[in-house]
Amino acid sequence: MKIIDPHIHLFDLAKGDYHWLKASTPPLWSDKAIINKNFSESDLQLNSNAELAGFVHIEAGFNNNEPWREIQWLESVCQKTFRSVACIDITLSSEEFQYHLNKLLTFKSVVGCRHILDENTAALLADTQVQKNLARLSQYQLSFDAQFSISDNDSAQAVIKILEAIPELTVIINHAGWPPTDKLSIEFEYWFKNIELIAQYPQCAIKCSGWEMVDRKYQSNWLIAIIKHCLTCFGEDRVMLASNFPLCLFHNDYADLWQLYCEHIDIPSPQLNLIRYKNAYHWYKF
C-alpha cells in the first residue's frame, strides 16, 4: 500500500530560525513542546502494511528572508523521494520576487510556493502586486499552496477571483480550508457552500489534513465526513490525504493517522489509492 504524504514539515532547530516554534512567541500553545524539537524523514514511520513512497515538504519557517536555505538543507539531508513547497513573500516587488524565484528554481525539488494567507487572505489577494506575483508563479509552472479559512466568505471570494483572473495558476488548498467541527454553526454552513463554489475551478485541488489545528480532540467521524464532502465537490482526482506532520502529533501518532485514513474511510479501493497516493504524485509533479 503506497502513500505519498503531500503535507509534512521537518525541523532542524540548530540550523533554522523557526521563530513560531519558540515557547515565548505566538502561537502560544500549551502543548507546543510536543513539536519544538528536531524532526527528520526517519520519523515518518508507517505500519508494516504501508509504504511511504514520497512526501511533500511544506515550508516551515526555516528562513523566511532567504527561503532557499530551507530547500538547500532539505536536499542535503533527505534520502527519500520528495518535493518542496518553498516559502515566498507574495508582497515583494517584482524585482525582489523574481530574485527569490530564480534562487528557488535552482533546486530540483521545488514545485510550488506558499505564503500563509489566513486572516489576511482578502486584503492580500486584492493587492495588485500580489496578483502580479501569483501570475509570475504560474509562468514558471509553480503551484501555490493556499492556507485560509473557507468559512470566511470574503476570503473564499478573494480566492475565487484569483482563480478566475489567473486560470493558469495551480492552487492547492491546505488543511481542507479549516472546516469547523460544529455542523450546526453558521461557519460550517459557509464552509460547506464555499467548498462547492471553489471546487468549480479545475486548476484547484484540496489537501485534507490539519485536523488537530481545528480541534486537538477531533472525532474521526467528523474528519471522514469532511473528506467525503471534499470528494463530492472536487471529485476523486483533486483530493489528497495528508498528515501535517509533526503537528498531527498533537492528536495521534503518524502511523495511526494513516491507518485511520486507509482503513476507516468507506470508499472503494481505487478511489482511496488516488487520494492517498496518485493525486499527490500528479499535483506535486513526482
C-alpha positions in Angstrom: 0.0 0.0 0.0 1.8 3.1 -1.3 1.4 6.5 0.3 2.7 10.0 -0.7 2.2 12.4 2.1 1.7 15.8 0.5 2.0 18.0 3.6 4.8 17.5 6.1 7.3 19.7 7.9 10.9 18.8 9.0 12.8 20.8 11.6 16.5 21.3 12.5 16.4 23.8 15.3 20.2 24.3 15.2 20.2 25.4 11.6 16.8 27.1 11.1 15.1 30.0 12.7 11.6 28.6 13.3 10.5 31.7 15.2 7.0 30.3 15.6 8.3 27.3 17.4 9.8 29.2 20.3 7.9 28.9 23.6 7.7 32.7 24.1 6.3 33.6 20.7 2.9 33.1 19.1 1.1 30.8 18.7 1.2 30.3 22.5 0.1 26.7 22.6 0.3 25.0 25.9 1.4 21.8 24.1 4.0 23.3 21.8 6.8 21.3 23.4 5.5 18.3 21.6 6.7 19.7 18.3 9.5 22.0 19.4 12.3 19.6 18.6 14.1 18.2 15.6 12.2 16.0 13.1 13.8 14.2 10.2 12.4 11.9 7.5 13.3 8.9 9.7 10.4 10.0 12.0 7.9 9.3 9.2 7.2 5.8 10.2 4.1 3.9 9.0 2.7 0.5 9.9 4.1 -2.6 8.2 1.3 -2.8 5.6 2.1 0.7 4.3 5.0 2.2 2.3 5.9 5.9 2.3 6.7 6.3 -1.4 7.4 10.0 -1.1 6.4 13.2 0.6 6.0 16.9 0.0 7.8 19.2 2.4 5.9 22.5 3.1 7.9 25.5 4.2 8.2 25.7 8.0 9.8 29.0 8.8 13.4 27.8 8.4 14.5 31.2 7.0 11.7 33.4 5.6 14.1 36.1 4.4 16.2 33.6 2.4 13.7 30.7 1.8 16.1 28.8 -0.5 18.2 28.0 2.6 15.5 25.6 3.8 15.5 23.8 0.4 19.2 23.6 0.4 19.1 22.0 3.8 16.4 19.5 2.8 18.2 18.4 -0.4 21.3 17.8 1.6 19.8 15.6 4.3 16.7 13.8 2.7 17.2 10.4 1.1 13.5 9.7 0.2 11.8 10.9 -2.9 10.3 14.3 -2.1 9.1 17.6 -3.5 9.3 21.0 -1.8 6.8 23.9 -1.4 9.0 26.8 -0.6 8.2 29.9 1.4 7.9 33.1 -0.7 6.7 36.5 0.2 4.0 37.4 -2.4 4.1 41.1 -1.4 7.6 41.6 -2.7 8.3 44.0 -5.5 8.5 42.3 -8.9 12.3 42.5 -8.9 12.7 41.0 -5.5 10.1 38.3 -6.2 12.0 37.4 -9.4 15.2 37.2 -7.4 13.7 34.8 -4.9 12.2 32.7 -7.7 15.5 32.5 -9.5 17.2 31.2 -6.3 14.4 28.7 -5.7 14.3 27.4 -9.2 17.9 26.2 -8.9 16.7 23.3 -6.7 15.2 20.2 -8.3 12.7 19.5 -5.5 10.9 22.9 -5.7 7.4 22.5 -7.4 5.5 25.2 -5.6 5.4 28.1 -3.1 3.4 29.1 0.0 2.7 32.4 1.7 0.4 31.8 4.6 -2.8 33.8 4.0 -5.1 33.0 6.9 -6.8 36.1 8.3 -5.1 38.4 5.7 -6.5 36.5 2.7 -8.9 39.1 1.3 -6.5 42.0 1.8 -3.5 40.2 0.3 -5.2 38.8 -2.7 -6.8 42.2 -3.6 -3.4 43.7 -3.8 -2.2 44.4 -7.4 1.4 43.5 -6.7 0.4 40.2 -5.1 -1.7 39.4 -8.2 1.3 40.1 -10.4 3.5 37.8 -8.3 1.0 35.0 -8.4 0.8 35.3 -12.1 4.6 35.0 -12.2 4.4 31.8 -10.3 2.1 30.3 -13.0 4.6 31.4 -15.7 7.2 29.1 -14.1 4.6 26.3 -13.6 4.9 26.6 -9.9 1.8 25.9 -7.8 0.6 28.0 -4.9 -0.4 26.4 -1.6 -3.2 28.4 -0.1 -3.8 28.3 3.6 -7.0 30.2 4.6 -10.4 29.7 6.1 -13.0 28.7 3.6 -15.7 29.6 6.2 -14.8 33.2 5.8 -16.8 34.5 2.8 -14.5 37.4 2.0 -11.5 35.0 1.9 -13.3 32.5 -0.3 -14.4 35.1 -2.7 -10.9 36.5 -2.9 -9.5 33.1 -3.8 -12.2 32.6 -6.4 -11.3 36.0 -8.0 -7.7 34.8 -8.2 -8.7 31.5 -9.8 -10.7 33.4 -12.4 -8.1 36.1 -13.0 -5.1 33.6 -13.3 -6.6 30.4 -14.7 -3.0 29.1 -15.4 -2.2 29.1 -11.7 -2.5 25.8 -9.9 -3.9 26.5 -6.4 -3.8 23.7 -3.7 -5.9 24.4 -0.6 -4.2 23.5 2.7 -6.0 21.7 5.5 -9.4 21.4 3.9 -9.8 25.2 4.4 -10.1 24.8 8.2 -13.6 23.1 8.4 -15.5 23.9 11.7 -16.4 20.9 13.9 -19.9 22.2 14.7 -22.1 21.1 11.8 -24.9 23.3 13.1 -22.9 26.5 13.1 -23.2 29.3 10.5 -19.4 28.9 10.0 -19.9 25.3 8.9 -22.7 26.3 6.5 -20.4 28.9 4.9 -17.5 26.3 4.7 -19.9 23.8 3.1 -21.2 26.2 0.5 -17.8 27.9 -0.3 -16.2 24.5 -0.9 -18.8 23.8 -3.6 -18.0 27.2 -5.2 -14.3 26.9 -5.2 -14.4 23.3 -6.5 -15.8 24.5 -9.7 -12.3 25.6 -10.8 -10.4 22.7 -12.2 -7.0 24.2 -11.6 -7.7 23.9 -7.8 -7.1 20.9 -5.6 -7.5 20.4 -1.9 -5.5 18.6 0.8 -7.3 17.1 3.8 -5.2 17.5 6.9 -4.6 19.8 9.8 -7.5 18.4 11.8 -5.6 18.9 15.1 -5.3 22.6 14.4 -9.1 22.9 14.4 -9.6 20.7 17.5 -7.0 18.8 19.4 -9.6 16.2 20.4 -11.4 15.9 17.0 -13.5 12.8 16.3 -12.8 10.5 13.4 -16.4 10.7 12.1 -16.0 14.5 11.6 -12.8 14.0 9.7 -14.3 11.3 7.5 -17.4 13.5 6.8 -15.1 16.4 5.7 -13.1 14.2 3.4 -16.2 12.8 1.8 -17.7 16.2 1.2 -14.4 17.3 -0.4 -14.6 14.2 -2.7 -18.2 15.1 -3.6 -17.3 18.6 -4.6 -13.8 18.2 -6.0 -14.1 14.7 -7.4 -11.7 11.8 -6.8 -8.8 13.4 -8.9 -8.4 16.7 -6.9 -8.4 15.5 -3.2 -5.3 14.5 -1.3 -4.9 13.0 2.2 -2.1 14.5 4.2 -0.7 14.4 7.7 0.6 17.9 8.6 3.4 16.1 10.5 4.7 16.7 13.1 1.7 18.9 14.1 -0.6 15.8 13.8 1.2 14.6 16.9 -1.0 16.9 18.9 -3.7 14.3 18.4 -2.2 11.0 17.5 0.8 9.2 16.0 1.8 9.5 12.4 1.2 5.8 11.7 -2.2 5.9 13.5 -3.4 8.8 11.4 -2.6 7.0 8.1 -4.2 3.8 9.5 -7.4 5.8 10.1 -7.2 7.2 6.5 -6.6 3.8 4.9 -8.9 1.6 7.0 -11.8 3.7 8.2 -12.9 5.8 5.2 -15.6 3.8 3.5 -14.8 4.4 -0.2 -13.7 2.0 -2.9 -10.0 0.9 -3.0 -9.3 2.6 -6.4 -10.6 5.9 -5.1 -8.6 5.5 -1.8 -5.5 4.8 -3.8 -6.0 8.1 -5.7 -6.4 10.3 -2.6 -3.5 8.7 -0.6 -1.0 8.3 -3.5 -1.8 9.0 -7.1 -3.2 12.5 -6.8 -0.2 13.8 -4.8 2.0 12.2 -7.4 0.2 14.2 -10.1 -0.4 17.5 -8.4 3.1 17.8 -7.0 4.9 16.5 -10.1 6.5 13.4 -8.9 
